[in-house]
Amino acid sequence: MIKPNCSSCMQKPLRNQEMSRILSAAVVNNYFRAMLLNDPVSAIAGGYSGESFSLGSTEQKKLRAIRASTLADFARQLSAV
């Protein structure tokens, strides 16, 4: 398989993978979901079930702007980030 030789070429797929992992954790765990809706940056910094999430400072800044009361609304806003 041919791999891109620039780090920026891989940023979007890796970011999407991390966002999917975050949403998956929120779907299966009520506590993590509540934390994510109340304070996304702290929830992500704390990780889930021993797993950490790798987001850059730009994504973390954008997460601070999300205001959602449901996971569906959070996911909609996250996809716009």
Order of alpha helices (4+ residues) and beta strands (2+ residues): alpha-alpha-alpha-alpha-alpha
